[in-house]
Amino acid sequence: MDKFIVEGRVPLHGSITPSGNKNEALPILAATILAQEPVIIHNVPDILDITIMRDLLVSLGVEVMKIDKHSFRFDPCHLQSANPDSEQASRIRGSFLLAGPLLARKKSVVLPAPGGDRIGLRPVQTHISALETLGTNISLGKNGFYQMQTNGLIGTQIFLDEASVMATENAVMAAVTAQGKTKIYNAACEPHVQGLCHFLVLLGAKIDGIGSNLLNIDGVSGLSGGEYSIQPDHTEVGSFIGLAAVTGSELRIKNAGVRYLRMTRLMFEKLGVEIQVEGDDLIIPKKQKLIVQKEIAGGIPKIDDAPWPGFPADLTSIMTVVATQCTGAVLIFEKMFESRLFWLDKLIEMGAQIILCDPHRAVVSGPTPLKGARVSSPDIRAGMALLIAALGANGITEIHNIDQIDRGYETIDKRLNALGAKIQRVIE
């Protein structure tokens, strides 16, 4: 397993372009199963989770051809199996996105419990309920595998008990070729959910209400082929904003997808981070005076996540590191995942002043100089947050378990080294 050796306090400069959105690419790759003709996908991020999803498609009989580093041709015309490789499927949470397409195409699927980041319970009951409402019989075997079967999916009204991104995506993929009309209430509407819907429409699906919490789907007999490009990853953009702020560097983030960044920019502004917009690029000026913007009555402001268009939960870890370098106090309120903040002991070890109030809330006081330490990455986003902290810290930091970072950020060491960072990847 690899580790990073990071030298901190090195100024960065230059331009960086975000990769394709991982959370859009995963469901879109799963959705290629629905097509009756080959599909070409561009701007696919070159990360571990996507590699595993491609391998899962191959295990089902999908022919996958690499066009270039970020473009692939998927031919699902000779789909053979309804049971993806269980060992690979258990490695990523995105494997559960195969449920909807395989039920639509093969009328059955057997899936293990999904893997992925351990940031909380992350149950799949909302997925199960939505698929059952569409006409699927689902049981949980003694081996922990979900066995799903249908005699044919039938359009209906679905009310999700939470605005789950992946449950919405599974329901949409199951419904687009179901018989009749489907309404999905309390649907998630994050940019990656919108991207999936636009991709399906490109292939011939009939979906109204994209970007809202109510999706109206008129089932069609089948989907054709097409060509689509994945949108920029807004979480990676937020990570680069945080990187520039913590290291005092001037960075240009190119093709940032500015239209999806309003809440992200608003939350960074609460911490005193200045962000300039030029077309679809963002410019983060260097050596900013990071001062927490107090509320008018003098109260401590909070950074809290919420379903879209609220602040993305995946940026909570990044904002916590930025807050350590700001003058003032701020409340980090992680509402969505009960274990998301359990990495803060590592940041405290690096010198941060943080009080963990409970599993969901932490108070950060700053600014505090960070120092190098030996830490381990528990999940994708906390791993990137620790890398940002290391780049802003005095001395050398060792970050272990960096395969977690690799799952979500493409060749991040090479890309940041191109900006002047000093990150060495070492095989342990």
Kinemage of the C-alpha trace (Angstrom):
@kinemage 1
@onewidth
@group {chain A} dominant
@subgroup {mainchain}
@vectorlist {calphas} color= white
{ca met a 1} P 0.000 0.000 0.000
{ca asp a 2} L 1.338 3.462 -0.917
{ca lys a 3} L 1.809 6.499 1.308
{ca phe a 4} L 2.442 10.184 0.700
{ca ile a 5} L 5.432 12.064 2.095
{ca val a 6} L 4.396 15.724 2.005
{ca glu a 7} L 6.571 18.801 2.552
{ca gly a 8} L 4.449 21.677 3.777
{ca arg a 9} L 4.529 25.457 3.480
{ca val a 10} L 5.496 25.349 -0.207
{ca pro a 11} L 3.675 28.028 -2.244
{ca leu a 12} L 1.638 26.772 -5.183
{ca his a 13} L 0.771 28.608 -8.377
{ca gly a 14} L -0.722 27.955 -11.772
{ca ser a 15} L -3.890 26.450 -13.241
{ca ile a 16} L -5.659 23.181 -12.567
{ca thr a 17} L -8.676 21.588 -14.242
{ca pro a 18} L -11.095 19.423 -12.266
{ca ser a 19} L -11.660 15.835 -13.346
{ca gly a 20} L -15.010 14.480 -14.421
{ca asn a 21} L -17.525 14.084 -11.619
{ca lys a 22} L -17.068 10.643 -10.026
{ca asn a 23} L -20.590 10.686 -8.626
{ca glu a 24} L -21.984 11.340 -12.106
{ca ala a 25} L -19.731 8.877 -13.891
{ca leu a 26} L -20.664 5.911 -11.674
{ca pro a 27} L -24.432 5.952 -12.374
{ca ile a 28} L -23.902 6.822 -16.040
{ca leu a 29} L -21.597 3.834 -16.493
{ca ala a 30} L -24.236 1.669 -14.811
{ca ala a 31} L -26.918 3.188 -17.064
{ca thr a 32} L -25.075 2.126 -20.236
{ca ile a 33} L -26.588 -1.324 -19.549
{ca leu a 34} L -29.980 0.111 -20.554
{ca ala a 35} L -28.888 1.039 -24.073
{ca gln a 36} L -29.585 -1.152 -27.094
{ca glu a 37} L -26.647 0.322 -28.998
{ca pro a 38} L -23.064 1.299 -28.082
{ca val a 39} L -22.504 4.414 -25.964
{ca ile a 40} L -19.419 6.663 -25.842
{ca ile a 41} L -18.629 8.509 -22.595
{ca his a 42} L -16.024 11.297 -22.389
{ca asn a 43} L -14.308 12.982 -19.416
{ca val a 44} L -14.428 9.783 -17.359
{ca pro a 45} L -12.177 10.245 -14.281
{ca asp a 46} L -9.226 7.855 -14.085
{ca ile a 47} L -9.782 6.735 -10.486
{ca leu a 48} L -10.095 3.426 -8.663
{ca asp a 49} L -13.882 3.473 -8.158
{ca ile a 50} L -14.428 3.970 -11.902
{ca thr a 51} L -11.972 1.202 -12.782
{ca ile a 52} L -13.900 -1.178 -10.519
{ca met a 53} L -17.228 -0.160 -12.092
{ca arg a 54} L -15.812 -0.797 -15.577
{ca asp a 55} L -14.610 -4.220 -14.418
{ca leu a 56} L -18.092 -4.966 -13.069
{ca leu a 57} L -19.632 -4.117 -16.439
{ca val a 58} L -17.159 -6.411 -18.170
{ca ser a 59} L -18.100 -9.209 -15.733
{ca leu a 60} L -21.707 -8.800 -16.937
{ca gly a 61} L -20.775 -9.109 -20.602
{ca val a 62} L -20.547 -5.419 -21.555
{ca glu a 63} L -17.798 -4.809 -24.096
{ca val a 64} L -15.658 -1.878 -22.931
{ca met a 65} L -13.168 -0.275 -25.310
{ca lys a 66} L -10.768 2.491 -24.271
{ca ile a 67} L -10.661 5.353 -26.771
{ca asp a 68} L -8.232 7.516 -24.805
{ca lys a 69} L -7.388 8.091 -21.140
{ca his a 70} L -10.779 9.624 -20.340
{ca ser a 71} L -13.053 8.307 -23.107
{ca phe a 72} L -14.609 4.846 -23.390
{ca arg a 73} L -17.011 2.990 -25.658
{ca phe a 74} L -19.522 0.722 -23.918
{ca asp a 75} L -21.388 -1.931 -25.920
{ca pro a 76} L -24.091 -3.606 -23.791
{ca cys a 77} L -25.780 -5.354 -26.714
{ca his a 78} L -24.598 -8.801 -25.637
{ca leu a 79} L -25.211 -8.473 -21.902
{ca gln a 80} L -24.964 -11.991 -20.471
{ca ser a 81} L -25.121 -12.064 -16.679
{ca ala a 82} L -27.346 -10.392 -14.086
{ca asn a 83} L -24.876 -11.093 -11.301
{ca pro a 84} L -21.794 -8.846 -11.203
{ca asp a 85} L -18.559 -10.094 -9.664
{ca ser a 86} L -19.371 -10.093 -5.943
{ca glu a 87} L -15.830 -9.490 -4.692
{ca gln a 88} L -15.423 -6.397 -6.845
{ca ala a 89} L -18.980 -5.195 -6.139
{ca ser a 90} L -18.380 -5.276 -2.386
{ca arg a 91} L -15.482 -2.821 -2.756
{ca ile a 92} L -17.479 0.238 -3.821
{ca arg a 93} L -20.823 1.710 -2.896
{ca gly a 94} L -21.511 2.550 -6.522
{ca ser a 95} L -21.987 -1.146 -7.331
{ca phe a 96} L -25.528 -0.909 -5.938
{ca leu a 97} L -26.345 1.378 -8.876
{ca leu a 98} L -26.414 -1.747 -11.044
{ca ala a 99} L -29.694 -2.819 -9.409
{ca gly a 100} L -32.041 -0.579 -11.416
{ca pro a 101} L -30.498 -1.163 -14.870
{ca leu a 102} L -30.155 -4.943 -14.416
{ca leu a 103} L -33.740 -5.298 -13.218
{ca ala a 104} L -34.846 -3.362 -16.296
{ca arg a 105} L -32.664 -5.378 -18.674
{ca lys a 106} L -32.507 -8.878 -17.127
{ca lys a 107} L -35.398 -8.829 -14.611
{ca ser a 108} L -33.121 -10.052 -11.836
{ca val a 109} L -29.888 -9.221 -10.025
{ca val a 110} L -27.895 -10.494 -7.053
{ca leu a 111} L -25.786 -7.881 -5.268
{ca pro a 112} L -23.677 -7.878 -2.091
{ca ala a 113} L -24.025 -5.102 0.456
{ca pro a 114} L -22.259 -2.074 -1.047
{ca gly a 115} L -18.800 -1.068 0.101
{ca gly a 116} L -17.245 2.402 0.010
{ca asp a 117} L -16.468 4.981 2.672
{ca arg a 118} L -17.335 4.081 6.267
{ca ile a 119} L -18.721 7.477 7.265
{ca gly a 120} L -21.919 6.180 8.856
{ca leu a 121} L -24.565 3.493 8.530
{ca arg a 122} L -25.543 4.467 4.962
{ca pro a 123} L -28.474 2.017 4.658
{ca val a 124} L -29.949 1.001 1.303
{ca gln a 125} L -33.559 0.692 2.446
{ca thr a 126} L -34.632 3.701 0.362
{ca his a 127} L -33.309 1.922 -2.754
{ca ile a 128} L -35.131 -1.259 -1.749
{ca ser a 129} L -38.443 0.512 -1.144
{ca ala a 130} L -38.306 2.357 -4.483
{ca leu a 131} L -37.518 -0.790 -6.475
{ca glu a 132} L -40.206 -2.773 -4.639
{ca thr a 133} L -42.752 -0.078 -5.492
{ca leu a 134} L -41.861 -0.536 -9.163
{ca gly a 135} L -42.630 -4.244 -8.914
{ca thr a 136} L -39.507 -5.976 -7.630
{ca asn a 137} L -39.395 -8.816 -5.100
{ca ile a 138} L -36.339 -8.401 -2.874
{ca ser a 139} L -34.952 -10.673 -0.178
{ca leu a 140} L -31.749 -10.682 1.836
{ca gly a 141} L -30.005 -14.044 1.782
{ca lys a 142} L -28.059 -15.601 4.637
{ca asn a 143} L -24.857 -14.667 2.850
{ca gly a 144} L -25.823 -10.989 3.051
{ca phe a 145} L -26.587 -10.748 -0.676
{ca tyr a 146} L -29.644 -8.912 -1.964
{ca gln a 147} L -31.646 -11.113 -4.333
{ca met a 148} L -33.939 -9.088 -6.603
{ca gln a 149} L -36.395 -10.299 -9.207
{ca thr a 150} L -39.288 -8.834 -11.192
{ca asn a 151} L -41.842 -10.072 -13.694
{ca gly a 152} L -41.646 -6.657 -15.316
{ca leu a 153} L -41.257 -3.161 -13.899
{ca ile a 154} L -44.446 -1.112 -13.786
{ca gly a 155} L -44.586 2.678 -13.557
{ca thr a 156} L -46.071 4.043 -10.354
{ca gln a 157} L -45.822 6.839 -7.795
{ca ile a 158} L -42.767 6.704 -5.550
{ca phe a 159} L -42.233 8.853 -2.475
{ca leu a 160} L -38.668 8.518 -1.215
{ca asp a 161} L -38.373 8.626 2.575
{ca glu a 162} L -35.165 10.636 2.116
{ca ala a 163} L -33.756 12.591 -0.801
{ca ser a 164} L -31.107 9.937 -1.389
{ca val a 165} L -28.909 10.545 -4.423
{ca met a 166} L -28.229 6.925 -5.277
{ca ala a 167} L -31.775 5.767 -4.490
{ca thr a 168} L -33.089 8.451 -6.837
{ca glu a 169} L -30.651 7.300 -9.520
{ca asn a 170} L -31.624 3.639 -9.102
{ca ala a 171} L -35.326 4.516 -9.285
{ca val a 172} L -34.825 6.658 -12.400
{ca met a 173} L -32.826 3.968 -14.201
{ca ala a 174} L -35.439 1.337 -13.342
{ca ala a 175} L -38.332 3.587 -14.393
{ca val a 176} L -37.176 4.886 -17.783
{ca thr a 177} L -38.038 1.621 -19.553
{ca ala a 178} L -40.791 0.500 -17.147
{ca gln a 179} L -44.325 0.133 -18.466
{ca gly a 180} L -46.336 3.331 -17.956
{ca lys a 181} L -45.637 6.545 -16.077
{ca thr a 182} L -43.624 7.041 -12.883
{ca lys a 183} L -43.569 9.993 -10.513
{ca ile a 184} L -40.678 10.233 -8.038
{ca tyr a 185} L -41.416 12.588 -5.146
{ca asn a 186} L -38.693 13.895 -2.799
{ca ala a 187} L -36.126 13.073 -5.463
{ca ala a 188} L -32.530 14.182 -5.045
{ca cys a 189} L -31.514 16.869 -7.543
{ca glu a 190} L -27.731 17.182 -7.142
{ca pro a 191} L -25.729 18.068 -10.291
{ca his a 192} L -24.748 14.432 -10.790
{ca val a 193} L -28.392 13.318 -10.595
{ca gln a 194} L -29.233 15.940 -13.212
{ca gly a 195} L -26.338 14.686 -15.332
{ca leu a 196} L -27.638 11.118 -15.244
{ca cys a 197} L -31.107 12.295 -16.267
{ca his a 198} L -29.746 14.370 -19.169
{ca phe a 199} L -27.701 11.372 -20.318
{ca leu a 200} L -30.785 9.129 -20.297
{ca val a 201} L -32.797 11.747 -22.184
{ca leu a 202} L -30.014 11.845 -24.781
{ca leu a 203} L -30.552 8.101 -25.271
{ca gly a 204} L -34.310 8.529 -25.692
{ca ala a 205} L -35.744 8.497 -22.161
{ca lys a 206} L -38.646 10.801 -21.326
{ca ile a 207} L -37.938 12.633 -18.047
{ca asp a 208} L -39.488 15.930 -16.952
{ca gly a 209} L -38.631 17.981 -13.864
{ca ile a 210} L -34.864 17.527 -14.056
{ca gly a 211} L -33.252 19.670 -11.335
{ca ser a 212} L -36.365 19.577 -9.137
{ca asn a 213} L -37.583 17.272 -6.360
{ca leu a 214} L -40.359 15.831 -8.546
{ca leu a 215} L -39.405 13.726 -11.547
{ca asn a 216} L -42.002 12.637 -14.100
{ca ile a 217} L -40.931 9.667 -16.207
{ca asp a 218} L -42.823 8.210 -19.146
{ca gly a 219} L -41.483 4.720 -19.783
{ca val a 220} L -40.168 3.935 -23.263
{ca ser a 221} L -39.622 0.566 -24.939
{ca gly a 222} L -35.864 0.975 -25.176
{ca leu a 223} L -32.917 3.353 -25.315
{ca ser a 224} L -30.568 4.002 -28.215
{ca gly a 225} L -26.855 4.760 -28.228
{ca gly a 226} L -25.251 8.164 -27.906
{ca glu a 227} L -22.244 10.239 -26.894
{ca tyr a 228} L -21.975 12.178 -23.620
{ca ser a 229} L -19.359 14.087 -21.607
{ca ile a 230} L -19.234 13.946 -17.801
{ca gln a 231} L -19.498 17.323 -16.031
{ca pro a 232} L -16.636 18.733 -13.909
{ca asp a 233} L -16.485 17.469 -10.333
{ca his a 234} L -17.788 20.292 -8.106
{ca thr a 235} L -16.390 18.526 -5.021
{ca glu a 236} L -12.913 18.581 -6.539
{ca val a 237} L -13.369 22.279 -7.344
{ca gly a 238} L -14.238 22.949 -3.692
{ca ser a 239} L -11.162 20.974 -2.650
{ca phe a 240} L -8.929 23.162 -4.827
{ca ile a 241} L -10.478 26.343 -3.390
{ca gly a 242} L -9.659 25.040 0.083
{ca leu a 243} L -6.149 24.097 -1.019
{ca ala a 244} L -5.448 27.614 -2.286
{ca ala a 245} L -6.831 29.212 0.896
{ca val a 246} L -4.859 26.999 3.303
{ca thr a 247} L -1.551 27.321 1.442
{ca gly a 248} L -1.954 31.047 0.674
{ca ser a 249} L -1.542 30.291 -3.015
{ca glu a 250} L -2.995 31.901 -6.118
{ca leu a 251} L -4.694 29.281 -8.281
{ca arg a 252} L -6.892 29.349 -11.353
{ca ile a 253} L -9.433 26.527 -11.469
{ca lys a 254} L -10.342 26.090 -15.123
{ca asn a 255} L -13.706 24.883 -16.435
{ca ala a 256} L -15.035 24.808 -12.891
{ca gly a 257} L -18.741 24.480 -13.635
{ca val a 258} L -19.504 27.802 -11.961
{ca arg a 259} L -23.296 27.456 -12.215
{ca tyr a 260} L -23.253 24.663 -9.630
{ca leu a 261} L -21.012 26.467 -7.122
{ca arg a 262} L -23.261 29.137 -5.589
{ca met a 263} L -23.627 27.494 -2.167
{ca thr a 264} L -19.996 26.382 -2.133
{ca arg a 265} L -18.831 29.928 -2.796
{ca leu a 266} L -21.226 31.296 -0.163
{ca met a 267} L -19.843 28.972 2.523
{ca phe a 268} L -16.220 29.780 1.648
{ca glu a 269} L -17.106 33.471 1.862
{ca lys a 270} L -18.285 32.862 5.456
{ca leu a 271} L -14.664 31.968 6.209
{ca gly a 272} L -13.376 35.095 4.477
{ca val a 273} L -12.174 33.335 1.323
{ca glu a 274} L -12.248 35.586 -1.748
{ca ile a 275} L -13.199 33.876 -5.001
{ca gln a 276} L -13.108 35.642 -8.358
{ca val a 277} L -15.093 34.428 -11.364
{ca glu a 278} L -13.867 34.735 -14.959
{ca gly a 279} L -16.231 33.012 -17.362
{ca asp a 280} L -16.299 29.388 -16.190
{ca asp a 281} L -12.980 29.730 -14.345
{ca leu a 282} L -12.372 30.549 -10.690
{ca ile a 283} L -9.386 32.526 -9.450
{ca ile a 284} L -8.322 32.278 -5.799
{ca pro a 285} L -6.013 35.214 -4.901
{ca lys a 286} L -2.906 34.479 -2.846
{ca lys a 287} L -2.173 35.289 0.818
{ca gln a 288} L -5.713 36.142 1.794
{ca lys a 289} L -6.693 37.453 5.220
{ca leu a 290} L -8.988 34.646 6.286
{ca ile a 291} L -11.428 36.071 8.830
{ca val a 292} L -14.599 34.289 9.883
{ca gln a 293} L -17.572 36.512 9.048
{ca lys a 294} L -19.574 36.800 12.278
{ca glu a 295} L -23.330 37.043 12.220
{ca ile a 296} L -24.787 40.534 12.655
{ca ala a 297} L -25.685 39.873 16.294
{ca gly a 298} L -22.207 38.509 16.983
{ca gly a 299} L -23.070 34.820 16.878
{ca ile a 300} L -20.698 32.138 15.693
{ca pro a 301} L -21.532 31.195 12.100
{ca lys a 302} L -21.945 27.585 11.043
{ca ile a 303} L -20.979 25.546 8.032
{ca asp a 304} L -23.698 22.929 7.630
{ca asp a 305} L -24.426 20.457 4.876
{ca ala a 306} L -27.778 19.603 3.334
{ca pro a 307} L -29.263 17.964 0.231
{ca trp a 308} L -28.936 20.013 -2.954
{ca pro a 309} L -29.028 22.963 -3.346
{ca gly a 310} L -27.548 22.959 0.167
{ca phe a 311} L -23.838 22.734 0.901
{ca pro a 312} L -22.364 19.394 -0.289
{ca ala a 313} L -21.585 16.979 2.542
{ca asp a 314} L -18.445 15.852 0.689
{ca leu a 315} L -16.866 19.271 1.301
{ca thr a 316} L -17.368 19.283 5.077
{ca ser a 317} L -13.908 17.821 5.717
{ca ile a 318} L -12.252 20.376 3.425
{ca met a 319} L -14.021 23.290 5.140
{ca thr a 320} L -12.862 22.055 8.544
{ca val a 321} L -9.224 22.342 7.486
{ca val a 322} L -9.803 25.809 6.019
{ca ala a 323} L -11.454 26.911 9.285
{ca thr a 324} L -8.278 26.055 11.240
{ca gln a 325} L -6.490 28.822 9.315
{ca cys a 326} L -9.163 31.491 9.806
{ca thr a 327} L -9.327 34.128 12.515
{ca gly a 328} L -12.366 33.377 14.639
{ca ala a 329} L -14.536 30.426 15.550
{ca val a 330} L -16.966 28.453 13.403
{ca leu a 331} L -19.342 25.552 13.999
{ca ile a 332} L -19.023 22.636 11.585
{ca phe a 333} L -22.397 20.875 11.567
{ca glu a 334} L -22.341 17.577 9.655
{ca lys a 335} L -25.996 16.556 9.531
{ca met a 336} L -25.953 13.721 7.050
{ca phe a 337} L -23.360 11.145 8.168
{ca glu a 338} L -22.859 10.186 11.799
{ca ser a 339} L -19.194 9.153 11.420
{ca arg a 340} L -17.969 11.835 9.007
{ca leu a 341} L -16.167 13.835 11.740
{ca phe a 342} L -14.373 10.919 13.382
{ca trp a 343} L -11.099 11.781 11.622
{ca leu a 344} L -10.668 15.081 13.474
{ca asp a 345} L -8.284 13.530 16.029
{ca lys a 346} L -5.732 13.418 13.211
{ca leu a 347} L -6.196 17.130 12.498
{ca ile a 348} L -5.941 17.914 16.221
{ca glu a 349} L -2.678 15.952 16.287
{ca met a 350} L -1.431 18.322 13.593
{ca gly a 351} L -2.138 21.291 15.878
{ca ala a 352} L -5.736 22.267 15.151
{ca gln a 353} L -7.923 23.656 17.959
{ca ile a 354} L -11.155 21.691 17.627
{ca ile a 355} L -13.817 20.649 20.110
{ca leu a 356} L -15.796 17.639 18.903
{ca cys a 357} L -19.152 18.267 20.557
{ca asp a 358} L -20.865 15.080 19.321
{ca pro a 359} L -20.770 12.891 16.183
{ca his a 360} L -22.298 15.690 14.106
{ca arg a 361} L -20.857 18.958 15.458
{ca ala a 362} L -17.391 20.422 15.962
{ca val a 363} L -16.248 23.922 16.914
{ca val a 364} L -13.056 25.088 15.202
{ca ser a 365} L -11.036 28.046 16.545
{ca gly a 366} L -8.242 29.648 14.572
{ca pro a 367} L -5.914 30.491 13.199
{ca thr a 368} L -3.588 27.741 14.429
{ca pro a 369} L -0.302 26.773 12.792
{ca leu a 370} L -0.378 23.161 11.669
{ca lys a 371} L 2.611 20.851 12.006
{ca gly a 372} L 3.612 17.709 10.192
{ca ala a 373} L 2.565 14.359 11.643
{ca arg a 374} L 2.036 10.709 10.767
{ca val a 375} L -1.638 10.214 9.850
{ca ser a 376} L -3.863 7.790 7.951
{ca ser a 377} L -6.649 8.511 5.484
{ca pro a 378} L -9.972 7.010 6.666
{ca asp a 379} L -12.043 7.927 3.586
{ca ile a 380} L -11.845 9.846 0.308
{ca arg a 381} L -12.783 13.310 1.551
{ca ala a 382} L -10.985 13.183 4.904
{ca gly a 383} L -7.923 11.927 3.032
{ca met a 384} L -7.966 14.943 0.709
{ca ala a 385} L -8.525 17.218 3.705
{ca leu a 386} L -5.445 15.743 5.412
{ca leu a 387} L -3.420 16.258 2.225
{ca ile a 388} L -4.468 19.925 2.170
{ca ala a 389} L -3.568 20.255 5.870
{ca ala a 390} L -0.178 18.660 5.176
{ca leu a 391} L 0.549 21.102 2.352
{ca gly a 392} L -0.202 24.004 4.711
{ca ala a 393} L 1.674 22.569 7.697
{ca asn a 394} L 5.203 23.186 8.923
{ca gly a 395} L 7.462 20.190 8.368
{ca ile a 396} L 6.893 16.756 6.876
{ca thr a 397} L 3.657 14.780 6.987
{ca glu a 398} L 3.247 11.066 6.250
{ca ile a 399} L -0.215 10.108 4.985
{ca his a 400} L -0.952 6.392 4.952
{ca asn a 401} L -3.834 4.458 3.373
{ca ile a 402} L -3.804 6.820 0.399
{ca asp a 403} L -5.701 4.359 -1.781
{ca gln a 404} L -8.734 6.034 -0.211
{ca ile a 405} L -7.664 9.342 -1.801
{ca asp a 406} L -6.952 7.605 -5.112
{ca arg a 407} L -10.538 6.330 -5.142
{ca gly a 408} L -11.825 9.875 -5.630
{ca tyr a 409} L -9.009 12.129 -6.882
{ca glu a 410} L -7.206 11.309 -10.121
{ca thr a 411} L -3.360 11.261 -9.827
{ca ile a 412} L -3.685 14.018 -7.262
{ca asp a 413} L 0.016 13.952 -6.321
{ca lys a 414} L 1.158 14.515 -9.923
{ca arg a 415} L -1.420 17.238 -10.540
{ca leu a 416} L -0.502 19.162 -7.376
{ca asn a 417} L 3.228 18.676 -7.929
{ca ala a 418} L 2.727 20.398 -11.282
{ca leu a 419} L 1.600 23.442 -9.259
{ca gly a 420} L 4.779 23.362 -7.145
{ca ala a 421} L 3.763 20.995 -4.341
{ca lys a 422} L 6.260 18.509 -2.955
{ca ile a 423} L 4.394 15.228 -2.603
{ca gln a 424} L 6.253 11.950 -2.853
{ca arg a 425} L 4.408 8.675 -3.368
{ca val a 426} L 6.209 5.828 -1.584
{ca ile a 427} L 5.418 2.122 -1.710
{ca glu a 428} L 5.254 0.778 1.835
